[in-house]
Amino acid sequence: MRLSRPRLRVSQPESAFASGNARWTNRDLDPIPLLGRQWGVASIIAYWISDAFNAATWEFASSIIAVGLTYKEALAIIAISFFIISFVISGNGTVGAIYHMPFPVIARASWGFWGSYIPIISRVILACFWFAIQNINGGNAVRVMLGAIWPSYLNLKNEIPEDQGITTNGMVAYLIFFIIQFPFLCMHPNKLRWLFTVKSILVPIAWIAILIWAFVAEKGGGSVFKDQHATVKGSKYSWMFLANMTSVFGNYATLSVNQSDFSRYSRVSPRWQLLYIPMLPIIFTFIGFIGIAASSAGQAHYNLSSIPWDPTVLISYWPNRSCRFFAAFSFALASLGVNISANSLSAANDFTALAPQFINIRRGQILCAMLSWALVPWKILESADNFLNFMSAYAIFLGPIAAIMLLDYWVVRRQMYDSLALYQPWNRTYRYEVLFAGKEIWGFNWRAIVSFLVGVAPNLPGLINAVNSSIDVGVGIHPYQCGWLLGFCATGGVYVGLSWWFPATEASIERAVLPDEIYEEAAVVMGVEAQDTSEDMRMKDGKGGFESEKAV
């Protein structure tokens, strides 16, 4: 027998979805078969609790307060923003729970095969950025853990220039967190449910304990709760309120378009996706409140000149080394869980769709990890303003994308997709053929592209100003300050209008074609049970559809 050796190409599935179609799918892009759907209600809840409890959510309110609003307004912004975006997450997640396909494949229905690269590339960039940022948050937590075990570690001589936003011991901790995280990048989503479950138990317990400490240490909760007033008034206040809502939208704008990457593994009724609507505003607002209370109490208790909004900075003041270690561990675990659930897996699905012959989910996650180094995340987190500008910038692109995908399924296509046609570019259903200069062009739904441009264009002056504040754009900055909402509403209205006036009749089908129907037809042809066929055809490597990296 020959020794196993790595190969450049990934193995292709033997399924109806991949037949003669290696360019557009591989084992990880095919619909999840019945026996591969292992996420129940408990897994879904654990996933979202895991995703919510992370340092960035803790710092939501702090970033808002830092630019001039009060804690009450910060909590209101978080609650309103997540209430709005929960409808979008639920709506797009339901599509994945019904068709069990990932976001890049579902995007083909509204954008066309080649046009889907627009939302895919837009989403993968933000996922890589967030992966890098969570690495910094995880590294900061590891730094506190190491300082609790080995106090002299914090006194390591800094060899990195101060203007880089990171120190030598911070970089060492960043590397350690990166190395610890790496094995989890090689696991299939079905194998990660235990991680989300553990995190959803340990981290909330630890953070509630910190909240209790805050009110025990400082009964008044600190200066933030005492006679705080907004530093901005009038129209500036209104635009500031909307701008911060856009920043909160930006944090979860990725999941508003790609929730199907995770809901595709669901084995329960798609109606469970409605759980997000009450759950997300409550959970995220509560975490924001913990961040405010703990940070404010820390300032008062330790007589600090400024509020320690960074939770790892707050923990570092605790005199008890054991408490410092376990509290920091909760933040490291929080960053690890959210980095896998919301960032690396999202980016991996996108990379897989861009080159399915060479990239699978495992390779896509590793590629995301490698690219994160080039993004210099410690510079992004250098100030609250930079952080908010970054989040606002990308929200203006993902709001229109979310609107197109949501309204295409629920309004334009009347909840009917042909799952097989989404894997067959030669099928006319989603080719979106048009004649241009006497030549046939296919693969682009021009309605989606025009709508996307309409939603993004008004925000561009504000984006330019955010990138270079020396460029004065006047009132042109205001559309950017409500970029996600403006982009979502404008794009959605234009897309529905264009689809009504210039209907793509070939994409309007009489009934939905679900993946199970295709698997059952294949089973009849092969003369075996449908479940066994889908399992053998899609999971015969024993890894739940996750690619094997070696050939014998």
N, C-alpha and C positions, 0 to 999 in steps of 0.2 A: 504494500500500500504506500502511495506517495504521501510525503509529509504535507500537512496543511500549509497553505500560504495565502497571504492577502491577495485580493484581486481588485482591479480598478472599478469594474462594473458591479452593480448590485444584481442579485438574482431576481428574475422577473416571475410574477405569479402565473399559474396556469388557471386563468379564470376568464369568463366571458368579458369582463371589463378590460382585460389586458390583451385580448386576442388581437394580434397584428397591430399593437398599439404601444410599443415600448417607449415612444417619445412622450406620452402623456400620463403614464402611471407606472407604479411599481407596487410591491407588496404592501407598503405603508400608506399608499394613497387609495387603494381599493376600499370599497365600503367594508365596514367591520361586519363579519358574519355573526350569526346568532350566538355561537358559543364563545365568541370573542368579546361579547358585551358583558362586562363584569362590574360595572358601576351601578350600585343601587342608590336609594335615597340617602343612606348614611354616608356613602362615598361622596355624593354631590355636596351634602352639607359640610362634610369634613374638608372637601376641596375649597369651598368658598371661605370657611373660617380660616383655613390655612392661608389662603390668598390675601385675606383682609389684614391679618395680623403680621405686619412688617413695619420696619422703621419709617418707610416713606409715608405710610398711612398715619403713623404717630405724629409725623412732622407736618401733615397737611395744614392743620390749624395754625401751627407756629409760623409757617410761611405766610399765611394770610394775615396774621397779627403783625408780623414783621413789616408789612408794607402799609400799615396804618389803620386796620380795622380792629374791632373788639372781639373778644372770645365768643360772645353771643352771635355775632355776625358770622364768625368763622364756622361755628357749628351749624348755623342756618344754611350757609353756602354748601357745606358738605352734605347735609341732609337733602336739600333740594336737588343738588347735582346728581346724587346717587339715586334719588327717586326717579328722576327723568331718565337717566341712562340705564336703569334697571329694566325699563320696558324694552329698550333696544337690545340689551344683552339677552333678555328672555326671548324676544322674538326671533333673533338670529340663532340663538341656541336651540330653539325648538326645531329649526330646519335640520340641524345636525342630529338631533334625537330621533327624527323621523327617517332621514335618509342615511344616517351613519357614515357620512362622507365628511372629509376635512374642509376647512374654509377655502383653500385654493381651488378645490374642485367645484364647490358650490358657487364660487365667484364666476365661473365660466358661464353660468346660466344667465347672469345679468350683464356681464362684460364681454362675453365671447371668449374663445380659447386664448387668443393672443392678447386681447384687451385685459384679461384677468391679471396679466403681469403688472398692471398699474397698481391695483390694490395690494397685490402680493409684495411687490418691492417696497411700497409705502409702509406696509405693516412690518416687514422684516427689519427695516432700518430702526424703527422705534423699539422693537423687541430686543434688538442687539444693544441699543442704548440703555434700556432698562436693565438688561442683564449685567451690563458693566456697572451701573449705579448700585444695584443690589450687591454686587461684589464688594464695593467700597463699604456699604453698610455692614455687610458680614465681616469684612476685614476689621472695621472699627470695633465690632463686638469681640472678635478674637483678640484684638490688642488689649482690651480690658481684661479678658480672661487670663492672658499671659501675665499681665501686670499684677493680677491677684495671686497667681502662683509664684511668680518671680519678679518682685518689685523693682529690682535693678534693671529689668528689661526696659522699663519706661525711661530710663536715663541713658539709653544708647545714644552715642554721638550722632547727630543728624548730618548726613552727607549729601542730602538733596536740597537744592536751592529753595528758599522760603516761598518764592513766587509760584511754585509748582502745586501748592495746596496739599502736600502730603509729606510726611517725615519718613526717616529710615525705618523706625520701628513700625510705623503705619504700613509701609510697603511690605515689610516682612510678614505682618499679620495678613495683609491682602493676599500674599502668595500662599500662606498656610490655608486660608479659607478656600482659595481657588483649588488647591490640591485636594482638600477634603471633599469638595463639591464634585470633583471630576468623575468619580465612580457612578454617581447618580445620573450623570449625563448619558450613561450607557444602558440605562434601564428603560423598559417599555412602560408606557403610562399605566397599564394594568398592574404592573409590578410595583408601582409607586403609591398605591392607595394606602399602604401601611404608613408611609412617611407623612402623608397628609393627615391621617388619623392621629398619629402620635403628636404632630405639631398642633392639631386642633384641640388637643387636651392639655398639653404641657404649657404652651405659650399663653393661652388665655388665663390659666391659673396664675402664672408668674406675673402677668400684667395687672390682673385684678389685685394681687398682693401689693404691687407697686402703688396702685391707686389707694389702697387702704393705708399704706405707709404715708402717702401724701397728706391725707386728711388727719392722720394721727400726729404726724410731725408738725403740721401747720393747720390748726383747726379752721382757719379762715381760707385755706387753700392758696394763699400767696397773693401777690400784688395784682395779678391778672384779674382776679375776681373782685377787686376793690375799686369802685368808682372809675372804671376804665371808660374812656370815650374815644371815638374814632378821631383820627387826626386829619381826616379829609371830610369835606362837606359839599353840599349842592350836587351839581352834575358830575363833579369829579368823583364823589362818593358812589354814585350810580354806576359810572363806568368802571370804577375799581371793583365794585361788587360783581359785575358781569365778567370782568377780566379774571377774577379769581375763580369764578364758576368754570370758566374755560380751562383754567389750569387743572381743576379737579377732574373735569371731563377728560382732559388729556391723559391723566394717569391711567384711566381705564378705557380709553378710546380703543386700545388694541382689542380688548375682550369684547367690546361692542360689535366688532366685525368678525372675530374669530372664535367665538364661544363654541362653535361647532367642532373645533379641534378636540374638545373635551366631551361635549355632550354626545358625540358619536359613539362613545363607549357605554352609554346608558342602556340599561336593560329594563328600565321602568317606563311608564307612560310619559310621553312628551309634555303632558300637563304639569309635571313636576318642575318644569322650567319656570312656571309662574311663581314658584317659591322665591325667586330672586327679588320680586317687586317689593314685598314687605321686608325681606331679610337684609338686603344690601344697605338701604339707608340706615337701618337700626344699627347694624354691626359697625359700619364705617364711622358713623357719628359717635358711637360709644368709644371707639378707639381714639378718635380725635379728642374727645373729652378727657380720656386718660392722659394723653400727651400734654394737654393744657394744664390739668391739675397737678400732675407730677412735676412738670418743668417749673411751674410757678412756685410750688411748695419748695422745690430744691433751691430756688433763688433766695426765698425768705429764710429757709432753715440754715443755709450756709453763708448768708450775708454776701451774696454775689452781686457784682455791679450790673450784670446782665442775666437774662433768663437763659438757662442751659437747655435750649430746645432740642439739641441732639441728645437722645436718650443715653448713649454711651458716655457722653460727657457728664451727664447727671449721675450715672452709676459710679463713675470714677471717684466721686466725692465721698462715697459711703466708706466708713471706717472699717467695717467688717469685711474681711477678704472673701469669706465664703459666700456672703450675700452678693458681693460684686461678681464673683465667678458665676454663680447660678443665674443671676439676672442677665448678665452678658451672654451666657449660654442660650437663654431664651431668645435673645435678639439674633444671635448667630443662626439658630434653628429657624427663626422666622424668615431671615433672608434666604436661607437655603431652600426652604419650601416654596416661597413665592418665586424665586428665581427659576425653579424647575417648572412650576405649574403655569406661570404666566409669561415667562420669557423664553427660556431655552427650547421648550417644546413647541411654542408658537413659531419661533424662528426656524426650527427644524422642519416643520411642515412646509413652510414657505421655500426653504432651500431645496427640499425634496421635490416640490412642484416645479422649480426652475430647472432642475437637472435630474429627473427621476432615474435615468440610466446609471447615474454615478453617485447619487446622494440618497440615503435613506434617513430615517429619523435619528438614528444613533450618530451618523456622520454629520447630519445637520446640526445637532446639539454641540458637537465638538467644534464644528466650524464657527458657530455662534460664540463659543467660549474663546476661540483664538482671536476673532475679530474684536472682541470686547477690549482687548489691550490697546488697540489702535484708537479708541474713542476717548482716551484720557478722562475717565469719569470723575476723578478727583477735582478737575478744573470745573466741571459742570456744577458740582456741589459746593463750590467755593463761597457762594452767597445765596441768600434767599431769592434775590432778584434774578440771578442767573437760572436758578432752578425753575422759577415760575415762567420765565421767558422760554426756556426749553420746552416745558410742557405745553404752553400755549401754542408754540410754533407748530408742533406736530398734530395738535388737535384739529387744526384747520383742514388738514388733509383727510383725516380719518372720519370726521363727521359726515362729509359727503359720501364716502365709501359705505359707511354704515347705513345711510339713508337709501342708497340705491339697492343694496342687497335686501334690506328689510322690506321695502315697498315693492320690489320686483316679485318677491315670493308671495306676500300677503295681499297685495292689491292687483298688480299687473298680471301675474300668472295664476291668480286665484288658488294658491296653495297646491299647485301641480307642477312637478318637475319630472322629467324622464331621466332616471339615474343612469341608464345605459348610454344614452345619447351624450351625457356629460363626459364620457370617456372615449367617444368616437368622433373625431373631428370631421370625418367624411359624412357623418349623419347631418342632414340639413337643419335639424331642429335648432341647434345653437351655433350654426356657422355664421349667421348674420351677413349673408352675401350682399354686396353692393357693387354697382358698376361705377368706376371712376376713371375718366380719360380713356374709355373704351376697354379697360381692363377690370377683371373681376377681383375684388378684394374681399377676403373673408376673415373671420376670427375677431372682428371688432364690432361691438354694438355701439354705433355712433351716438345713440341716444344717451347711453351711460357716460361716454366721454364728454359730450357737450354739457350734460348736467353737472358733471364733476368740475369742469372749468368754470361754470357759472357760480358754483358754490365756493370755489377757491379764490377766484379773481378778486372779489372785493376785499379780501384779507391780505393781499400781497403788499400794499403800501405799509400796513402795520407790521408785517413780517420784516420788511426792509428796515424799518425803524428799529425793530427789536434787535436785529443783527448789527446795525450801525446807528446808534442813537444820534449821531451828528447829522444824519439826514432827516430834515424836518418834513413830515408828510401832512402836517395840519390835522384836519378832521378825519383824514384818511386812516388814522390810527383806530378810530372807534369801531369799525366793522371787525377788525382783528381782535378787539377786546371781548367780543362776543362771538368769536370765530366758530366754535363748534356748533352752537345753536343756529347761527346764521347759515353756516354751510349745510347743516343737516336739513333745515327747513327749505332753503332756496333750492338745493339740489333735489330734494324729494319732490317738491312741487313741479320743477321743470321736468324731471324724469317721468313722472306720472303723466304730465301733459303731453310730452313728446310721444310716449308710448300709446297714448290715446289717439293723437292726431296722425301719427305715422306708425301704426301697429306692426310689430314683427310677427306676422300671422303664423309663420312656421314654428315659432317658439311657444305658441299657445296650443296646448295639447288637450285632448278630450278627457283624459284621466291620468292620474299620477302613476308612474312606473317605479315601484320601490325595489331596492336591492334584493330583498328576500324573494321577490318574484323571479328575478333573474337567476338567483342561486337555485331555486326550486326547479326551474326549467332545465338548468344544467344537470340537476340530479336525475330528472326524468330521462334525459338523453343517456346518461351514464348508467342508469338502472340501479341507483343507490339512494339511500335516504338523503334528503336535502341537507340536514344538519351535518351529517357525516361528510357530504361532498364539500360544503363550504369550509368545514374544518380541515379536511385533507388538502383542499386546493389552496387555502389561504394560511394555514397554520401548521403545515406538516413538519416544519422545523421545530415545533414544540415551544415556540416563543411568542405565541399570541399574535402572529403577523409581523413580528419585529425581525428585521433582516439578519441573517447570519453573515458574518464578515469573512468567513473562510470557506474555501472549497477543498474537498478531499480529492 
